[in-house]
């Protein structure tokens, strides 16, 4: 998931992660970590996500954004 809230454009990595969601620290919007979908307002737009693949000890991340 891109590290930017779709509502306030602040870093989501500074928010709390719980039960498969991340909460934006500024206004409290929560996003589903697997899809980027907003769970509650004030955010109404999803956060882009990226396909990830584990290959042995390597983590491969696609640079093509989903939900953009």
C-alpha positions as CSV (number, residue, x, y, z in Angstrom):
1,X,0.0,0.0,0.0
2,X,1.2,3.5,-0.8
3,X,2.3,5.3,2.4
4,X,0.0,8.3,1.8
5,X,-3.6,8.8,3.1
6,X,-6.0,9.5,0.2
7,X,-7.8,12.1,2.3
8,X,-5.1,14.2,3.9
9,X,-1.9,13.1,2.1
10,X,0.0,12.3,5.3
11,X,2.1,9.2,6.0
12,X,-0.1,6.2,6.9
13,X,3.0,4.4,8.3
14,X,2.7,6.7,11.4
15,X,-0.8,5.3,12.1
16,X,-2.0,2.2,14.1
17,X,-2.4,-1.2,12.5
18,X,-5.1,-3.5,13.9
19,X,-7.2,-6.4,12.5
20,X,-6.0,-6.0,8.9
21,X,-6.6,-2.2,8.8
22,X,-4.4,0.9,9.2
23,X,-5.7,4.1,10.8
24,X,-4.6,7.5,9.6
25,X,-3.2,9.4,12.6
26,X,-4.5,12.8,11.4
27,X,-8.2,12.4,10.9
28,X,-8.9,8.7,11.9
29,X,-9.8,7.2,8.5
30,X,-9.1,3.5,8.4
31,X,-8.1,1.5,5.3
32,X,-8.1,-2.2,4.5
33,X,-4.5,-3.3,4.2
34,X,-5.2,-5.9,1.5
35,X,-7.3,-3.7,-0.8
36,X,-6.6,-0.1,0.1
37,X,-10.4,0.5,0.5
38,X,-11.5,3.2,2.9
39,X,-13.4,1.7,5.9
40,X,-14.7,5.0,7.3
41,X,-14.8,8.8,6.6
42,X,-13.5,11.3,6.0
43,X,-11.6,9.3,3.4
44,X,-13.7,8.2,0.4
45,X,-11.0,7.2,-2.1
46,X,-8.9,4.0,-1.8
47,X,-5.1,4.0,-1.3
48,X,-3.2,2.4,-4.1
49,X,-1.9,-1.1,-3.3
50,X,0.9,-3.2,-4.9
51,X,1.1,-6.9,-5.7
52,X,3.7,-8.7,-3.5
53,X,5.3,-12.1,-4.0
54,X,7.5,-14.0,-1.7
55,X,10.3,-16.0,-3.5
56,X,12.4,-17.8,-0.9
57,X,14.1,-15.1,1.1
58,X,13.2,-12.3,-1.4
59,X,10.1,-10.1,-1.3
60,X,9.1,-8.9,-4.7
61,X,6.9,-5.8,-5.1
62,X,5.3,-4.8,-8.3
63,X,5.7,-1.1,-9.1
64,X,2.3,-1.1,-10.9
65,X,-0.3,0.5,-8.6
66,X,-3.7,-1.0,-8.1
67,X,-6.7,1.2,-7.2
68,X,-5.0,4.3,-8.7
